Amino acid sequence: MGTAFWQLSSQQYPGSVAGIFYSSPTVTSEGTKVSLPLGFVNENKLVFLDLNLENQVNEITYQGRTVPLFLYKGGEYSPLVIISTPSKKVISAIRVCEPCGSFSFHILDAKYLDCDTCRIKWDIETLEGISGGCPNFPPPRLISSFDDDIEIDLSPLGIKLRS
């Protein structure tokens, strides 16, 4: 899922915005919040974070859903996605497509978050399902706030990050 994959993805899906990894987020001393520059997200539109967990986690239960983290890097990381929408909203979520188990997305036609594996589409502004095999399972949204930086609260997930 490195850079070469995303370059291929952008070429493979015309009118798409490829995700880009942000590798140096700031983790609070408690290990329950993470932040990154709002400007980076606004510039790139679709940002991925891989957050190193303090302890390996097989799965988390959040919003009544079970997210299988063991499928992603052996449960040692929590994958997040941050989206800057055309209406200037910032959405943060757990980066997972539960129906197919993928952790890879792109923005299509500035309207949809599209799974690179099964091609489920969600509305980019609301994450409501549009089409695909099981559109009722969008990436679970997280609590975030922003000013100059975006701060994402991970405490409802019951996980701690390595600082």
N, CA, C and O of each residue as an XYZ file, in Angstrom:
652
protein
N       0.806     -1.192      0.000
C       0.000      0.000      0.000
C       0.846      1.251      0.000
O       0.398      2.285      0.496
N       2.010      1.201     -0.518
C       2.905      2.353     -0.498
C       2.600      3.334     -1.614
O       1.543      3.286     -2.243
N       3.540      4.211     -1.839
C       3.378      5.278     -2.815
C       3.097      4.746     -4.213
O       2.248      5.286     -4.922
N       3.797      3.697     -4.615
C       3.593      3.158     -5.959
C       2.144      2.729     -6.147
O       1.585      2.926     -7.225
N       1.528      2.153     -5.134
C       0.123      1.750     -5.220
C      -0.763      2.953     -5.492
O      -1.653      2.898     -6.341
N      -0.515      4.049     -4.765
C      -1.374      5.223     -4.927
C      -1.155      5.900     -6.266
O      -2.096      6.461     -6.828
N       0.044      5.864     -6.785
C       0.270      6.414     -8.116
C      -0.510      5.590     -9.136
O      -1.110      6.146    -10.057
N      -0.505      4.287     -8.980
C      -1.260      3.416     -9.864
C      -2.749      3.698     -9.709
O      -3.470      3.774    -10.703
N      -3.215      3.854     -8.473
C      -4.622      4.108     -8.213
C      -5.087      5.383     -8.901
O      -6.158      5.394     -9.507
N      -4.311      6.451     -8.823
C      -4.682      7.713     -9.448
C      -4.786      7.561    -10.965
O      -5.676      8.136    -11.592
N      -3.888      6.797    -11.543
C      -3.930      6.583    -12.981
C      -5.083      5.654    -13.354
O      -5.700      5.805    -14.409
N      -5.362      4.703    -12.482
C      -6.387      3.708    -12.754
C      -7.788      4.307    -12.696
O      -8.671      3.860    -13.428
N      -8.013      5.298    -11.854
C      -9.318      5.899    -11.685
C      -9.263      7.367    -12.073
O      -8.969      8.214    -11.229
N      -9.539      7.685    -13.329
C      -9.508      9.095    -13.750
C     -10.479      9.933    -12.912
O     -11.537      9.447    -12.512
N     -10.118     11.180    -12.651
C     -10.960     12.051    -11.844
C     -10.888     11.743    -10.369
O     -11.759     12.150     -9.600
N      -9.842     11.017     -9.962
C      -9.749     10.625     -8.559
C      -8.626     11.368     -7.842
O      -7.699     11.894     -8.457
N      -8.748     11.386     -6.526
C      -7.707     11.937     -5.665
C      -7.175     10.776     -4.842
O      -7.926     10.108     -4.131
N      -5.899     10.548     -4.942
C      -5.260      9.461     -4.213
C      -4.981      9.878     -2.780
O      -4.741     11.052     -2.495
N      -5.015      8.908     -1.891
C      -4.662      9.159     -0.504
C      -3.162      9.327     -0.354
O      -2.378      8.753     -1.109
N      -2.777     10.123      0.632
C      -1.359     10.313      0.920
C      -1.160     10.106      2.416
O      -1.969     10.557      3.227
N      -0.089      9.428      2.770
C       0.213      9.178      4.176
C       0.879     10.393      4.813
O       1.744     11.034      4.215
N       0.460     10.694      6.034
C       1.126     11.700      6.853
C       1.866     10.931      7.932
O       1.249     10.214      8.720
N       3.190     11.074      7.975
C       4.002     10.185      8.804
C       4.426     10.751     10.151
O       5.039     10.031     10.939
N       4.126     12.010     10.446
C       4.618     12.543     11.725
C       3.540     13.288     12.514
O       3.709     14.463     12.839
N       2.424     12.600     12.825
C       1.406     13.259     13.638
C       1.907     13.439     15.072
O       2.796     12.718     15.525
N       1.330     14.401     15.770
C       1.665     14.635     17.176
C       0.698     13.839     18.038
O      -0.518     13.927     17.873
N       1.253     13.063     18.957
C       0.450     12.259     19.882
C       0.535     12.906     21.256
O       1.624     13.254     21.714
N      -0.619     13.071     21.923
C      -0.616     13.652     23.268
C       0.068     12.708     24.246
O       0.197     11.512     23.985
N       0.504     13.256     25.373
C       1.210     12.447     26.374
C       0.319     11.331     26.923
O       0.823     10.287     27.336
N      -0.997     11.542     26.931
C      -1.905     10.485     27.397
C      -2.064      9.378     26.356
O      -2.519      8.281     26.678
N      -1.690      9.665     25.116
C      -1.798      8.671     24.050
C      -3.213      8.463     23.550
O      -3.508      7.426     22.957
N      -4.103      9.434     23.778
C      -5.497      9.280     23.360
C      -5.931     10.278     22.297
O      -7.050     10.190     21.793
N      -5.073     11.218     21.951
C      -5.387     12.194     20.908
C      -4.195     12.334     19.981
O      -3.045     12.149     20.379
N      -4.498     12.662     18.743
C      -3.459     12.850     17.740
C      -3.809     14.101     16.935
O      -4.982     14.408     16.723
N      -2.782     14.814     16.495
C      -3.039     16.009     15.687
C      -2.091     16.074     14.502
O      -1.002     15.500     14.515
N      -2.538     16.796     13.472
C      -1.745     17.032     12.286
C      -2.195     18.358     11.686
O      -3.293     18.825     11.986
N      -1.367     18.974     10.844
C      -1.691     20.298     10.305
C      -2.922     20.291      9.395
O      -3.033     19.467      8.488
N      -3.832     21.211      9.649
C      -5.016     21.370      8.810
C      -4.616     21.682      7.371
O      -5.241     21.184      6.434
N      -3.581     22.502      7.185
C      -3.129     22.862      5.842
C      -2.740     21.656      5.006
O      -3.005     21.622      3.804
N      -2.109     20.658      5.637
C      -1.713     19.446      4.919
C      -2.946     18.695      4.422
O      -2.973     18.206      3.293
N      -3.958     18.609      5.272
C      -5.187     17.909      4.892
C      -5.921     18.685      3.804
O      -6.366     18.092      2.821
N      -6.053     19.988      3.960
C      -6.740     20.794      2.946
C      -6.042     20.725      1.595
O      -6.699     20.709      0.555
N      -4.720     20.685      1.607
C      -3.953     20.621      0.362
C      -4.089     19.265     -0.329
O      -4.190     19.201     -1.554
N      -4.092     18.182      0.451
C      -4.080     16.835     -0.131
C      -5.444     16.176     -0.244
O      -5.595     15.210     -0.991
N      -6.439     16.671      0.477
C      -7.841     16.218      0.439
C      -8.098     14.863      1.092
O      -9.128     14.689      1.742
N      -7.197     13.905      0.938
C      -7.391     12.557      1.489
C      -6.078     12.116      2.133
O      -5.095     11.834      1.447
N      -6.083     12.064      3.460
C      -4.854     11.786      4.207
C      -5.040     10.520      5.037
O      -6.075     10.321      5.673
N      -4.027      9.681      5.017
C      -4.015      8.453      5.799
C      -3.014      8.585      6.939
O      -1.937      9.157      6.774
N      -3.385      8.048      8.098
C      -2.482      7.963      9.246
C      -2.399      6.511      9.684
O      -3.412      5.812      9.735
N      -1.212      6.065      9.995
C      -0.994      4.781     10.646
C      -0.475      5.091     12.029
O       0.659      5.543     12.184
N      -1.298      4.852     13.038
C      -0.943      5.207     14.411
C      -0.472      3.978     15.161
O      -1.201      2.993     15.282
N       0.749      4.042     15.664
C       1.360      2.931     16.388
C       0.692      2.784     17.750
O       0.711      3.713     18.558
N       0.103      1.621     18.002
C      -0.599      1.369     19.256
C       0.371      0.960     20.358
O       1.380      0.302     20.106
N       0.046      1.358     21.577
C       0.862      0.983     22.733
C       0.865     -0.533     22.926
O       1.891     -1.118     23.271
N      -0.292     -1.167     22.701
C      -0.428     -2.623     22.806
C      -1.133     -3.150     21.563
O      -1.989     -2.477     20.989
N      -0.769     -4.346     21.159
C      -1.418     -4.974     20.016
C      -2.903     -5.175     20.333
O      -3.257     -5.576     21.441
N      -3.764     -4.895     19.353
C      -5.214     -4.996     19.527
C      -5.780     -5.799     18.364
O      -5.553     -5.461     17.202
N      -6.512     -6.856     18.674
C      -7.106     -7.665     17.613
C      -8.315     -6.996     16.983
O      -8.501     -7.049     15.767
N      -9.143     -6.362     17.821
C     -10.325     -5.686     17.311
C     -10.779     -4.634     18.307
O     -10.461     -4.695     19.494
N     -11.527     -3.672     17.798
C     -12.139     -2.672     18.666
C     -13.627     -2.655     18.372
O     -14.054     -2.922     17.249
N     -14.406     -2.341     19.388
C     -15.841     -2.160     19.204
C     -16.126     -0.682     19.366
O     -15.793     -0.076     20.385
N     -16.744     -0.112     18.349
C     -17.001      1.325     18.324
C     -18.290      1.563     17.556
O     -18.468      1.040     16.455
N     -19.178      2.342     18.125
C     -20.470      2.649     17.528
C     -21.238      1.378     17.165
O     -21.907      1.312     16.133
N     -21.128      0.371     18.035
C     -21.841     -0.875     17.815
C     -21.265     -1.758     16.724
O     -21.886     -2.746     16.332
N     -20.089     -1.413     16.231
C     -19.456     -2.181     15.169
C     -18.127     -2.733     15.658
O     -17.447     -2.109     16.473
N     -17.768     -3.884     15.167
C     -16.491     -4.485     15.513
C     -15.535     -4.296     14.338
O     -15.796     -4.760     13.228
N     -14.426     -3.607     14.600
C     -13.436     -3.322     13.569
C     -12.238     -4.247     13.795
O     -11.587     -4.172     14.837
N     -11.943     -5.123     12.821
C     -10.862     -6.098     12.976
C      -9.480     -5.496     12.701
O      -9.012     -5.508     11.563
N      -8.839     -4.978     13.728
C      -7.523     -4.371     13.537
C      -6.425     -5.391     13.249
O      -5.394     -5.035     12.677
N      -6.628     -6.660     13.636
C      -5.600     -7.665     13.387
C      -5.332     -7.828     11.892
O      -4.264     -8.300     11.500
N      -6.296     -7.441     11.058
C      -6.108     -7.527      9.611
C      -5.124     -6.486      9.093
O      -4.578     -6.625      7.999
N      -4.901     -5.433      9.893
C      -4.019     -4.359      9.447
C      -2.741     -4.364     10.269
O      -2.752     -4.017     11.450
N      -1.667     -4.748      9.657
C      -0.341     -4.757     10.280
C      -0.337     -5.480     11.622
O       0.315     -5.048     12.573
N      -1.075     -6.587     11.683
C      -1.066     -7.439     12.867
C      -1.655     -6.813     14.112
O      -1.373     -7.274     15.217
N      -2.470     -5.770     13.969
C      -3.097     -5.129     15.126
C      -2.177     -4.217     15.905
O      -2.502     -3.812     17.021
N      -1.017     -3.885     15.323
C      -0.077     -2.993     16.009
C      -0.287     -1.528     15.641
O       0.351     -0.646     16.216
N      -1.180     -1.263     14.684
C      -1.454      0.096     14.217
C      -2.954      0.302     14.087
O      -3.707     -0.640     13.840
N      -3.371      1.534     14.254
C      -4.742      1.926     13.973
C      -4.723      2.786     12.709
O      -4.089      3.840     12.692
N      -5.408      2.351     11.656
C      -5.429      3.125     10.415
C      -6.545      4.170     10.443
O      -7.699      3.840     10.714
N      -6.203      5.427     10.164
C      -7.198      6.500     10.109
C      -7.204      7.148      8.735
O      -6.232      7.068      7.984
N      -8.313      7.787      8.426
C      -8.446      8.579      7.207
C      -8.994      9.945      7.618
O      -9.881     10.038      8.466
N      -8.458     10.999      7.010
C      -8.949     12.356      7.226
C      -9.259     12.924      5.847
O      -8.436     12.864      4.933
N     -10.461     13.474      5.716
C     -10.939     13.966      4.429
C     -11.251     15.451      4.543
O     -11.927     15.877      5.480
N     -10.765     16.234      3.596
C     -11.161     17.632      3.448
C     -12.184     17.659      2.321
O     -11.849     17.393      1.167
N     -13.435     17.980      2.657
C     -14.517     17.891      1.686
C     -14.651     19.184      0.869
O     -14.136     20.225      1.276
N     -15.328     19.126     -0.260
C     -15.537     20.343     -1.059
C     -16.253     21.459     -0.297
O     -16.051     22.634     -0.606
N     -17.090     21.117      0.700
C     -17.792     22.154      1.473
C     -16.971     22.637      2.663
O     -17.492     23.318      3.546
N     -15.679     22.281      2.686
C     -14.720     22.721      3.713
C     -14.909     22.049      5.069
O     -14.435     22.561      6.084
N     -15.601     20.899      5.097
C     -15.680     20.113      6.319
C     -14.434     19.223      6.392
O     -13.809     18.915      5.377
N     -14.098     18.826      7.605
C     -13.029     17.856      7.808
C     -13.648     16.658      8.515
O     -14.235     16.788      9.589
N     -13.509     15.506      7.903
C     -14.053     14.267      8.460
C     -12.897     13.349      8.788
O     -12.010     13.133      7.963
N     -12.909     12.808      9.999
C     -11.912     11.799     10.357
C     -12.654     10.510     10.697
O     -13.760     10.533     11.238
N     -12.019      9.387     10.366
C     -12.666      8.088     10.558
C     -11.609      6.991     10.647
O     -10.444      7.194     10.308
N     -12.045      5.837     11.109
C     -11.186      4.655     11.063
C     -11.134      4.224      9.602
O     -12.172      4.076      8.958
N      -9.950      4.025      9.089
C      -9.764      3.704      7.669
C      -9.973      2.210      7.439
O      -9.021      1.430      7.408
N     -11.251      1.827      7.279
C     -11.563      0.431      7.023
C     -12.859      0.339      6.224
O     -13.804      1.093      6.457
N     -12.885     -0.581      5.293
C     -14.098     -0.970      4.587
C     -14.448     -2.337      5.153
O     -13.868     -3.350      4.763
N     -15.393     -2.356      6.066
C     -15.715     -3.615      6.743
C     -16.203     -4.717      5.803
O     -15.832     -5.875      6.001
N     -17.020     -4.410      4.786
C     -17.485     -5.505      3.935
C     -16.371     -6.315      3.276
O     -16.482     -7.535      3.158
N     -15.299     -5.647      2.845
C     -14.244     -6.397      2.148
C     -12.933     -6.472      2.926
O     -12.034     -7.221      2.545
N     -12.812     -5.699      4.020
C     -11.586     -5.727      4.813
C     -10.468     -4.869      4.266
O      -9.322     -5.019      4.688
N     -10.764     -3.979      3.341
C      -9.747     -3.113      2.751
C      -9.460     -1.908      3.650
O     -10.292     -1.501      4.460
N      -8.265     -1.354      3.484
C      -7.848     -0.155      4.204
C      -7.399      0.918      3.217
O      -6.610      1.797      3.564
N      -7.900      0.842      1.992
C      -7.415      1.692      0.918
C      -8.588      2.339      0.177
O      -9.498      1.654     -0.289
N      -8.549      3.682      0.076
C      -9.616      4.443     -0.557
C      -9.050      5.516     -1.477
O      -7.854      5.806     -1.460
N      -9.927      6.092     -2.270
C      -9.614      7.294     -3.030
C     -10.892      8.125     -3.126
O     -11.988      7.620     -2.884
N     -10.746      9.390     -3.476
C     -11.889     10.263     -3.700
C     -12.166     10.247     -5.195
O     -11.260     10.422     -6.009
N     -13.411     10.039     -5.541
C     -13.805      9.942     -6.944
C     -14.730     11.103     -7.292
O     -15.729     11.339     -6.612
N     -14.393     11.816     -8.343
C     -15.211     12.914     -8.881
C     -15.547     13.983     -7.844
O     -16.578     14.644     -7.973
N     -14.718     14.175     -6.824
C     -14.924     15.155     -5.756
C     -16.273     14.970     -5.066
O     -16.790     15.901     -4.449
N     -16.850     13.753     -5.173
C     -18.162     13.484     -4.583
C     -18.192     12.255     -3.692
O     -19.003     12.171     -2.769
N     -17.308     11.300     -3.966
C     -17.418      9.998     -3.315
C     -16.105      9.553     -2.691
O     -15.026      9.815     -3.222
N     -16.217      8.874     -1.549
C     -15.108      8.106     -1.013
C     -15.334      6.701     -1.560
O     -16.391      6.107     -1.343
N     -14.348      6.179     -2.263
C     -14.489      4.942     -3.007
C     -13.472      3.926     -2.494
O     -12.280      4.224     -2.414
N     -13.937      2.732     -2.148
C     -13.041      1.660     -1.703
C     -12.261      1.144     -2.910
O     -12.849      0.825     -3.943
N     -10.946      1.064     -2.778
C     -10.105      0.605     -3.880
C     -10.283     -0.879     -4.190
O      -9.942     -1.319     -5.288
N     -10.810     -1.658     -3.248
C     -10.953     -3.093     -3.462
C     -12.322     -3.476     -3.993
O     -12.422     -4.090     -5.055
N     -13.386     -3.121     -3.266
C     -14.722     -3.575     -3.659
C     -15.554     -2.502     -4.355
O     -16.652     -2.781     -4.838
N     -15.026     -1.259     -4.409
C     -15.641     -0.137     -5.125
C     -16.948      0.361     -4.514
O     -17.739      1.000     -5.208
N     -17.195      0.085     -3.236
C     -18.318      0.716     -2.544
C     -18.074      2.215     -2.556
O     -16.941      2.671     -2.407
N     -19.142      2.975     -2.733
C     -19.041      4.430     -2.743
C     -19.878      5.016     -1.610
O     -21.015      4.610     -1.369
N     -19.265      6.000     -0.915
C     -19.964      6.758      0.118
C     -19.901      8.229     -0.251
O     -18.922      8.680     -0.845
N     -20.941      8.985      0.097
C     -20.963     10.423     -0.120
C     -19.827     11.046      0.679
O     -19.702     10.786      1.876
N     -19.002     11.860      0.043
C     -17.816     12.421      0.704
C     -18.174     13.397      1.827
O     -17.385     13.571      2.756
N     -19.337     14.031      1.761
C     -19.736     15.012      2.768
C     -20.351     14.369      4.007
O     -20.227     14.903      5.110
N     -21.018     13.218      3.831
C     -21.779     12.611      4.935
C     -21.351     11.187      5.266
O     -21.688     10.675      6.333
N     -20.624     10.549      4.381
C     -20.263      9.130      4.443
C     -21.492      8.218      4.380
O     -21.437      7.070      4.823
N     -22.589      8.720      3.837
C     -23.760      7.880      3.599
C     -23.503      7.027      2.367
O     -22.892      7.480      1.399
N     -23.979      5.777      2.416
C     -23.772      4.859      1.314
C     -24.469      5.285      0.043
O     -25.613      5.739      0.076
N     -23.777      5.140     -1.086
C     -24.322      5.483     -2.392
C     -24.537      4.220     -3.220
O     -25.619      4.014     -3.770
N     -23.513      3.376     -3.310
C     -23.624      2.167     -4.124
C     -22.587      1.148     -3.676
O     -21.679      1.445     -2.899
N     -22.754     -0.052     -4.187
C     -21.809     -1.124     -3.890
C     -22.465     -2.227     -3.091
O     -23.660     -2.184     -2.799
N     -21.660     -3.217     -2.743
C     -22.157     -4.418     -2.096
C     -22.793     -4.208     -0.733
O     -23.787     -4.861     -0.415
N     -22.254     -3.325      0.068
C     -22.784     -3.112      1.419
C     -22.455     -1.681      1.859
O     -21.603     -1.482      2.725
N     -23.117     -0.696      1.273
C     -22.770      0.694      1.539
C     -23.170      1.199      2.930
O     -22.869      2.340      3.281
N     -23.844      0.362      3.722
C     -24.293      0.788      5.048
C     -23.213      0.690      6.113
O     -23.490      0.887      7.296
N     -21.987      0.387      5.705
C     -20.882      0.291      6.651
C     -19.735      1.204      6.219
O     -18.687      0.723      5.788
N     -19.932      2.522      6.334
C     -18.846      3.445      5.990
C     -17.754      3.402      7.043
O     -17.969      2.855      8.125
N     -16.598      3.961      6.757
C     -15.574      4.059      7.797
C     -16.171      4.760      9.030
O     -16.748      5.839      8.899
N     -16.038      4.159     10.226
C     -16.611      4.756     11.433
C     -15.985      6.119     11.743
O     -14.769      6.242     11.883
N     -16.846      7.139     11.847
C     -16.386      8.510     12.089
C     -15.864      8.687     13.500
O     -16.342      8.059     14.444
N     -14.873      9.555     13.623
C     -14.251      9.881     14.907
C     -14.520     11.334     15.260
O     -14.846     12.147     14.395
N     -14.382     11.646     16.525
C     -14.545     13.013     16.995
C     -13.270     13.788     16.681
O     -12.172     13.388     17.069
N     -13.433     14.900     15.975
C     -12.263     15.724     15.676
C     -12.654     17.191     15.722
O     -13.819     17.553     15.563
N     -11.658     18.012     15.942
C     -11.840     19.465     15.937
C     -10.647     20.057     15.208
O      -9.607     19.413     15.067
N     -10.808     21.285     14.747
C      -9.676     21.889     14.047
C      -9.675     23.392     14.186
O     -10.707     24.048     14.334
N      -8.460     23.901     14.130
C      -8.163     25.319     14.065
C      -6.998     25.383     13.075
O      -7.216     25.288     11.867
N      -5.761     25.541     13.568
C      -4.589     25.421     12.694
C      -4.204     23.960     12.502
O      -3.612     23.584     11.491
N      -4.551     23.149     13.489
C      -4.307     21.705     13.452
C      -5.633     20.973     13.591
O      -6.605     21.512     14.120
N      -5.656     19.752     13.112
C      -6.794     18.862     13.329
C      -6.434     17.983     14.511
O      -5.368     17.368     14.527
N      -7.307     17.917     15.493
C      -7.085     17.043     16.646
C      -8.170     15.978     16.640
O      -9.359     16.285     16.566
N      -7.745     14.726     16.717
C      -8.657     13.592     16.681
C      -8.607     12.893     18.033
O      -7.542     12.513     18.518
N      -9.783     12.734     18.627
C      -9.912     12.094     19.939
C     -10.142     10.598     19.742
O     -11.152     10.184     19.174
N      -9.195      9.795     20.218
C      -9.286      8.346     20.078
C      -9.768      7.661     21.354
O      -9.902      6.437     21.384
N     -10.029      8.434     22.406
C     -10.414      7.825     23.686
C     -11.668      6.951     23.585
O     -11.726      5.941     24.287
N     -12.682      7.269     22.756
C     -13.836      6.368     22.659
C     -13.496      4.989     22.097
O     -14.280      4.051     22.244
N     -12.348      4.858     21.463
C     -11.944      3.563     20.900
C     -11.336      2.635     21.944
O     -11.205      1.434     21.711
N     -10.963      3.197     23.104
C     -10.352      2.383     24.150
C      -8.936      1.920     23.813
O      -8.487      0.880     24.294
N      -8.243      2.690     22.993
C      -6.862      2.346     22.637
C      -5.938      3.465     23.084
O      -6.371      4.598     23.295
N      -4.675      3.139     23.226
C      -3.647      4.150     23.532
C      -2.557      4.048     22.480
O      -2.189      2.967     22.022
N      -2.059      5.222     22.117
C      -0.999      5.291     21.118
C       0.357      5.371     21.777
O       0.509      5.856     22.898
N       1.334      4.879     21.047
C       2.724      5.068     21.453
C       3.112      6.502     21.157
O       2.844      7.008     20.067
N       3.745      7.167     22.126
C       4.120      8.566     21.857
C       5.571      8.668     21.416
O       6.059      9.766     21.148
